[in-house]
Amino acid sequence: MTSARAIIIGAPRSGSGKTTITLGLLRAFRRRGLDVRAAKAGPDYIDPAFHAAATGTPSVNLDSWAMPPELLGSLLATACEGADLLIIEAAMGLFDGVGTIAGRRGAAADLAARFGIPTALVLDVSGQGQTVGAVACGFVHYDPTVRMAGVIANRVASARHRTLAEQAVTGIGLPLLGALMRDGAPNLPERHLGLIQAREHDNLEALLESLADAIERDLDLDAIWEAAAPVPGPAANAVSALPPPGQRIAMAWDEAFSFVYPHMLREWRDAGAEIRFFSPLADEAPAPDCDLCWLPGGYPELHAGPLAAASHFLSGLRAFAQERPVHGECGGFMVLGESIEDAAGTAHAMAGLMDHRTSFARRKLNLGYREATLLADGPLGSAGTVLRGHEFHYATITPGSDAPLATLADGLGNPLGAAGGRRGSVTGTFFHAIARQTG
């Protein structure tokens, strides 16, 4: 057994205040001198970057649908190494997932049940009184393998409102772990794919300190600490998520390219790979002595003009691709094509290493889990490799003549057809890989 304790911050739905409360708790416990770590349930790039800023250590994603159980256990144990407390932020509603396979639905409740981690239930109590107790009661009894540690009331209007919520919650046998007052904490700005990225905040430290102030004022940190439970030790027979695609990896990294899962970077480094970051927005090219270039997802559509003008980056990328593999995920895939049309309808020329075109002016939400079967050898694995991950983008695509990279199915196994592209040593797809499947 590890000495670390863990707790899940869950809620009935998105928009309940999980991220605000998680960040405030992370910084508040860090103020107490604890070694506090963070994790995000499910596929998410943005929240873990905020977690890392709040704790000073990398966060990790724990996804019960995309990750084999052995990998989940290994990543959880690694996150707890040397830590006092691990706070896991749920995605969407606590029980929300896909499919019917128990423990592999991608829900935060899967983690709670598998590892015995209790949940602090965040309830937006605006417009409610005693009904808060009924909502909490439903969570207590919905799944007996998922233990509710208590309730954190959010957006509380007054002292009287707090009393009503507390009476309702304690009336069903749960403690009230705190009540965050309405407008008691700063709001986190958002854009089309979620929160504004952590790296784009000029005053992020001040924001985190302000959140911690609100949490220390309105929540019972001692009760939350006591509610957290010890975490099981590392799983046997741990598996890797995705082997490093090269010994020296040139990784695009700036405001346009930042969607890389922390568990992959750590795994690649632990396997001995060297990751060299470069900034396309600063007109930097991949180092020519690297074995592979990786263009992650991000927000290239917001920087299409500067990217089109980054002649050294584009020419260097084209030269690199003549001799070594280049792979693009989502936003990186967009940059590998002929052009990106921005929200205003202006087309910006990109690398032209494949012949598809993408548009952000003709928006269409593509969101959900994906299972990919590779059609050819490449950076993601050999032909026939099965990976799980997700898509999350608003871009539409005009396909070109390049061969597809993979066939996709959705989270329920429904076939979606061929996707992505490959031309020579260049590959790309809107699919974000989380982990390969074993067995």
Secondary structure, 3 states (H helix, E strand, C coil): CCCCEEEEEECCCCCCCHHHHHHHHHHHHHHCCCCEEEEEECCCCHHHHHHHHHHCCCCEEECCCCCCHHHHHHHHHHHHCCCCEEEEECCCCCCCCCCCCCCCCCCHHHHHHHHCCCEEEEEECCCCCCHHHHHHHHHHHHCCCCCEEEEEEEEECCHHHHHHHHHHHHCCCCCEEEEEECCCCCCCCEECCEECCHHHCCCHHHHHHHHHHHHHHHECHHHHHHHCEECCCCCCCCCCCCCCCCCEEEEECECCEEECCHHHHHHHHHCCCEEEEECHHHCCCCCCCCCEEEECEECHHHHHHHHHHCHHHHHHHHHHHCCCCEEEECHHHHHHCCEEECCCCCEEECCCCCCCEEECCCCCCEEEEEEEEECCCECCECCCCEEEEEEEECCEEECCCCECCEEEEECCCCEEEEECEEECCEEEECCEEEEECCC
